[in-house]
Amino acid sequence: MRLFRKVGEFFKDFVNTFRHISEDLEMYLKLDPAAESKLQVFFFYASFQGLMWYRFAHFFYRWRLKILAYIIYYFVRVVFSMDIHPAAQIAPGVVIDHGIGVVIGSTATVGRGTLIYHGVTLGTKKPCGGKRHPDIGENVMIGTGAKILGPIKVGNNAVVGANAVVLEDVPDGAVVVGVPAKIVKWRRDMCDDGEVDREHSDSETGFGGLEDILETGEKQSRR
């Protein structure tokens, strides 16, 4: 009976992996203005494919089939240039844009609705055991080349500018830029339910003028 229960749990967990992948697809359509359909994202977005294969690696890792997990992990590193450890905990409904150069450590966590650009590192300050990577909240935007290091927390709806180096906790709704990262403003384009307020946004992406911070690390003046 115990064996049958374990087998049932295994297949139930495996099916949940596909549900998580489906939620990722939905979020790509929501957060990436270039995404026109699920088929386009599924077949032609290398970053989505890397994230999808991580989902399977994470599934096998949880079930202690670590050989399979690490084979997939190595495949993703070589083919997609994305280094996502199978032990990392990434909630369903996450978007990794472009994907090249993204590194996510083994004890990192990433919340639902988070958008991660290329070259981002969720890493550690020093080699040590235990918890050593950051926890990223929900609906967070992490700009190109940003480095978030150590067992710190980035709050819900926060924005991390391009090439920022974050070494301390970031509160909910804060926009941080620089080396080391400092709070420069507060994100105002979010509704009470955490959804992007597209109606009042000044950008087709719904990021409310945050594209410059995500791509260059600073706010550019608009004519």
C-alpha beads as a LAMMPS data file, in Angstrom:
LAMMPS data file: protein, C-alpha beads

223 atoms
222 bonds

1 atom types
1 bond types

-500.0 500.0 xlo xhi
-500.0 500.0 ylo yhi
-500.0 500.0 zlo zhi

Masses

1 110.0

Atoms # bond

1 1 1 0.000 0.000 0.000
2 1 1 2.806 2.393 0.856
3 1 1 4.470 1.732 -2.509
4 1 1 1.229 2.434 -4.398
5 1 1 0.771 5.658 -2.430
6 1 1 4.282 6.770 -3.308
7 1 1 3.728 5.979 -6.979
8 1 1 0.496 7.964 -6.900
9 1 1 2.244 10.932 -5.303
10 1 1 5.021 10.703 -7.891
11 1 1 2.644 10.912 -10.855
12 1 1 0.540 13.604 -9.195
13 1 1 3.665 15.693 -8.687
14 1 1 4.704 15.022 -12.290
15 1 1 1.345 16.314 -13.565
16 1 1 1.746 19.410 -11.372
17 1 1 5.007 20.113 -13.194
18 1 1 3.050 20.498 -16.437
19 1 1 0.610 22.819 -14.667
20 1 1 3.509 24.980 -13.552
21 1 1 4.816 25.101 -17.124
22 1 1 1.363 26.175 -18.305
23 1 1 1.353 28.996 -15.746
24 1 1 4.765 30.089 -17.009
25 1 1 3.337 30.263 -20.536
26 1 1 0.451 32.421 -19.368
27 1 1 2.835 34.806 -17.614
28 1 1 5.035 35.136 -20.711
29 1 1 1.999 36.320 -22.669
30 1 1 1.192 38.774 -19.904
31 1 1 4.630 40.278 -19.299
32 1 1 6.375 40.037 -22.682
33 1 1 4.822 42.353 -25.316
34 1 1 6.683 40.464 -28.062
35 1 1 4.940 37.187 -27.193
36 1 1 2.048 36.680 -29.599
37 1 1 0.932 33.159 -28.750
38 1 1 1.690 30.199 -26.500
39 1 1 2.955 28.225 -29.490
40 1 1 5.443 30.968 -30.319
41 1 1 6.746 31.034 -26.742
42 1 1 6.852 27.250 -26.422
43 1 1 8.768 26.566 -29.633
44 1 1 10.906 29.677 -30.161
45 1 1 11.685 31.186 -26.733
46 1 1 14.952 29.649 -25.549
47 1 1 14.528 31.234 -22.113
48 1 1 11.142 29.561 -21.665
49 1 1 12.571 26.227 -22.784
50 1 1 15.406 26.568 -20.268
51 1 1 12.879 27.330 -17.525
52 1 1 10.715 24.401 -18.621
53 1 1 13.627 21.963 -18.438
54 1 1 14.503 23.348 -14.996
55 1 1 10.972 22.358 -13.915
56 1 1 11.700 18.733 -14.812
57 1 1 15.144 18.860 -13.202
58 1 1 13.582 20.251 -10.017
59 1 1 10.953 17.501 -10.075
60 1 1 13.586 14.752 -10.280
61 1 1 15.734 16.479 -7.652
62 1 1 12.850 16.537 -5.159
63 1 1 12.296 12.834 -5.734
64 1 1 15.992 12.166 -5.138
65 1 1 16.621 11.131 -8.735
66 1 1 19.592 13.458 -8.726
67 1 1 21.426 11.832 -11.632
68 1 1 18.524 12.709 -13.954
69 1 1 18.240 16.166 -12.388
70 1 1 21.910 16.975 -12.967
71 1 1 21.861 15.630 -16.533
72 1 1 19.039 18.053 -17.347
73 1 1 20.811 20.825 -15.417
74 1 1 23.974 20.312 -17.479
75 1 1 21.930 20.227 -20.706
76 1 1 20.305 23.589 -19.884
77 1 1 23.681 25.161 -19.052
78 1 1 25.245 24.046 -22.329
79 1 1 22.327 24.579 -24.708
80 1 1 20.606 27.656 -23.250
81 1 1 23.452 29.309 -21.279
82 1 1 21.244 29.363 -18.186
83 1 1 22.563 28.053 -14.870
84 1 1 19.539 27.246 -12.720
85 1 1 20.315 24.761 -9.967
86 1 1 17.673 22.012 -9.741
87 1 1 17.349 22.595 -5.991
88 1 1 16.285 26.238 -6.478
89 1 1 12.603 26.909 -5.792
90 1 1 10.943 28.902 -8.561
91 1 1 7.199 29.388 -8.225
92 1 1 4.983 28.807 -11.260
93 1 1 4.228 31.880 -13.330
94 1 1 7.751 33.300 -13.660
95 1 1 9.270 34.915 -16.770
96 1 1 12.959 34.799 -17.680
97 1 1 13.455 37.169 -20.621
98 1 1 16.241 36.197 -23.087
99 1 1 17.762 33.941 -20.428
100 1 1 21.419 34.108 -21.477
101 1 1 23.725 34.408 -18.483
102 1 1 21.069 33.905 -15.803
103 1 1 22.448 32.167 -12.692
104 1 1 20.151 31.007 -9.868
105 1 1 21.745 29.295 -6.883
106 1 1 20.604 26.168 -5.119
107 1 1 18.993 27.809 -2.061
108 1 1 17.374 30.700 -3.948
109 1 1 13.598 31.132 -4.147
110 1 1 11.626 33.144 -6.708
111 1 1 7.985 34.192 -6.292
112 1 1 5.138 34.120 -8.782
113 1 1 4.892 36.908 -11.370
114 1 1 8.591 37.793 -11.232
115 1 1 10.331 39.003 -14.398
116 1 1 14.063 38.266 -14.690
117 1 1 16.159 39.735 -17.503
118 1 1 19.349 38.267 -18.977
119 1 1 22.615 38.253 -17.067
120 1 1 20.964 38.223 -13.632
121 1 1 22.683 36.397 -10.768
122 1 1 20.916 35.195 -7.643
123 1 1 24.099 34.184 -5.911
124 1 1 26.039 34.050 -2.691
125 1 1 28.472 36.418 -0.993
126 1 1 30.844 33.653 0.073
127 1 1 31.115 29.869 -0.174
128 1 1 29.368 28.345 2.798
129 1 1 26.768 25.766 3.706
130 1 1 23.114 26.304 4.547
131 1 1 20.969 29.141 3.276
132 1 1 23.211 31.405 1.171
133 1 1 21.102 32.669 -1.752
134 1 1 18.353 35.319 -1.912
135 1 1 14.588 35.012 -1.627
136 1 1 12.754 36.963 -4.327
137 1 1 9.144 37.962 -3.643
138 1 1 6.188 38.075 -6.013
139 1 1 5.811 40.430 -9.018
140 1 1 9.447 41.530 -8.785
141 1 1 11.297 42.951 -11.798
142 1 1 15.055 42.303 -11.969
143 1 1 16.935 44.279 -14.612
144 1 1 19.679 43.180 -16.960
145 1 1 22.918 42.145 -15.274
146 1 1 21.709 42.687 -11.712
147 1 1 23.427 40.755 -8.942
148 1 1 21.474 39.847 -5.796
149 1 1 23.848 38.218 -3.351
150 1 1 23.503 36.446 -0.034
151 1 1 20.566 35.199 2.072
152 1 1 18.614 38.445 1.709
153 1 1 14.998 39.152 0.814
154 1 1 13.613 41.208 -2.067
155 1 1 10.039 42.210 -1.259
156 1 1 6.915 41.906 -3.379
157 1 1 6.538 44.353 -6.297
158 1 1 10.129 45.560 -5.943
159 1 1 12.264 46.622 -8.920
160 1 1 16.009 45.998 -9.167
161 1 1 17.727 48.181 -11.764
162 1 1 20.134 46.954 -14.424
163 1 1 23.617 46.062 -13.160
164 1 1 22.636 46.798 -9.555
165 1 1 24.428 44.860 -6.831
166 1 1 21.976 44.126 -4.014
167 1 1 23.548 43.169 -0.698
168 1 1 20.756 44.061 1.752
169 1 1 17.024 43.386 2.080
170 1 1 14.753 45.314 -0.283
171 1 1 11.320 46.303 1.080
172 1 1 8.049 45.798 -0.785
173 1 1 7.547 48.176 -3.690
174 1 1 11.039 49.691 -3.596
175 1 1 13.033 50.557 -6.723
176 1 1 16.757 50.035 -6.130
177 1 1 19.714 50.897 -8.371
178 1 1 23.481 51.260 -8.085
179 1 1 26.503 49.540 -6.571
180 1 1 25.700 48.812 -3.839
181 1 1 22.000 49.161 -4.556
182 1 1 20.052 51.945 -2.845
183 1 1 16.366 52.875 -2.878
184 1 1 15.744 55.682 -5.381
185 1 1 11.945 55.628 -5.643
186 1 1 8.856 53.549 -4.951
187 1 1 6.904 51.631 -7.528
188 1 1 3.563 53.334 -8.128
189 1 1 2.187 51.458 -11.110
190 1 1 0.747 48.518 -9.202
191 1 1 -2.870 47.964 -8.295
192 1 1 -3.950 46.852 -4.821
193 1 1 -4.138 43.249 -6.011
194 1 1 -0.551 43.304 -7.248
195 1 1 -1.526 43.347 -10.916
196 1 1 0.032 45.829 -13.307
197 1 1 -2.149 48.920 -13.760
198 1 1 -2.035 49.008 -17.559
199 1 1 -4.796 51.604 -17.891
200 1 1 -2.774 54.315 -16.128
201 1 1 0.631 53.163 -17.286
202 1 1 2.733 55.254 -19.696
203 1 1 4.188 52.155 -21.329
204 1 1 2.804 49.433 -23.566
205 1 1 4.545 46.883 -21.343
206 1 1 2.656 48.152 -18.310
207 1 1 5.887 48.872 -16.463
208 1 1 5.057 52.539 -15.986
209 1 1 8.330 54.015 -17.269
210 1 1 10.472 51.399 -15.555
211 1 1 12.060 50.084 -18.769
212 1 1 15.036 52.438 -18.494
213 1 1 15.781 51.326 -14.943
214 1 1 15.535 47.676 -15.955
215 1 1 17.747 48.096 -19.033
216 1 1 20.262 50.798 -18.032
217 1 1 19.963 51.115 -14.265
218 1 1 18.779 54.719 -14.317
219 1 1 15.709 56.747 -15.213
220 1 1 16.031 58.540 -18.550
221 1 1 14.275 61.818 -19.202
222 1 1 11.446 61.589 -21.711
223 1 1 10.730 64.316 -24.247

Bonds

1 1 1 2
2 1 2 3
3 1 3 4
4 1 4 5
5 1 5 6
6 1 6 7
7 1 7 8
8 1 8 9
9 1 9 10
10 1 10 11
11 1 11 12
12 1 12 13
13 1 13 14
14 1 14 15
15 1 15 16
16 1 16 17
17 1 17 18
18 1 18 19
19 1 19 20
20 1 20 21
21 1 21 22
22 1 22 23
23 1 23 24
24 1 24 25
25 1 25 26
26 1 26 27
27 1 27 28
28 1 28 29
29 1 29 30
30 1 30 31
31 1 31 32
32 1 32 33
33 1 33 34
34 1 34 35
35 1 35 36
36 1 36 37
37 1 37 38
38 1 38 39
39 1 39 40
40 1 40 41
41 1 41 42
42 1 42 43
43 1 43 44
44 1 44 45
45 1 45 46
46 1 46 47
47 1 47 48
48 1 48 49
49 1 49 50
50 1 50 51
51 1 51 52
52 1 52 53
53 1 53 54
54 1 54 55
55 1 55 56
56 1 56 57
57 1 57 58
58 1 58 59
59 1 59 60
60 1 60 61
61 1 61 62
62 1 62 63
63 1 63 64
64 1 64 65
65 1 65 66
66 1 66 67
67 1 67 68
68 1 68 69
69 1 69 70
70 1 70 71
71 1 71 72
72 1 72 73
73 1 73 74
74 1 74 75
75 1 75 76
76 1 76 77
77 1 77 78
78 1 78 79
79 1 79 80
80 1 80 81
81 1 81 82
82 1 82 83
83 1 83 84
84 1 84 85
85 1 85 86
86 1 86 87
87 1 87 88
88 1 88 89
89 1 89 90
90 1 90 91
91 1 91 92
92 1 92 93
93 1 93 94
94 1 94 95
95 1 95 96
96 1 96 97
97 1 97 98
98 1 98 99
99 1 99 100
100 1 100 101
101 1 101 102
102 1 102 103
103 1 103 104
104 1 104 105
105 1 105 106
106 1 106 107
107 1 107 108
108 1 108 109
109 1 109 110
110 1 110 111
111 1 111 112
112 1 112 113
113 1 113 114
114 1 114 115
115 1 115 116
116 1 116 117
117 1 117 118
118 1 118 119
119 1 119 120
120 1 120 121
121 1 121 122
122 1 122 123
123 1 123 124
124 1 124 125
125 1 125 126
126 1 126 127
127 1 127 128
128 1 128 129
129 1 129 130
130 1 130 131
131 1 131 132
132 1 132 133
133 1 133 134
134 1 134 135
135 1 135 136
136 1 136 137
137 1 137 138
138 1 138 139
139 1 139 140
140 1 140 141
141 1 141 142
142 1 142 143
143 1 143 144
144 1 144 145
145 1 145 146
146 1 146 147
147 1 147 148
148 1 148 149
149 1 149 150
150 1 150 151
151 1 151 152
152 1 152 153
153 1 153 154
154 1 154 155
155 1 155 156
156 1 156 157
157 1 157 158
158 1 158 159
159 1 159 160
160 1 160 161
161 1 161 162
162 1 162 163
163 1 163 164
164 1 164 165
165 1 165 166
166 1 166 167
167 1 167 168
168 1 168 169
169 1 169 170
170 1 170 171
171 1 171 172
172 1 172 173
173 1 173 174
174 1 174 175
175 1 175 176
176 1 176 177
177 1 177 178
178 1 178 179
179 1 179 180
180 1 180 181
181 1 181 182
182 1 182 183
183 1 183 184
184 1 184 185
185 1 185 186
186 1 186 187
187 1 187 188
188 1 188 189
189 1 189 190
190 1 190 191
191 1 191 192
192 1 192 193
193 1 193 194
194 1 194 195
195 1 195 196
196 1 196 197
197 1 197 198
198 1 198 199
199 1 199 200
200 1 200 201
201 1 201 202
202 1 202 203
203 1 203 204
204 1 204 205
205 1 205 206
206 1 206 207
207 1 207 208
208 1 208 209
209 1 209 210
210 1 210 211
211 1 211 212
212 1 212 213
213 1 213 214
214 1 214 215
215 1 215 216
216 1 216 217
217 1 217 218
218 1 218 219
219 1 219 220
220 1 220 221
221 1 221 222
222 1 222 223
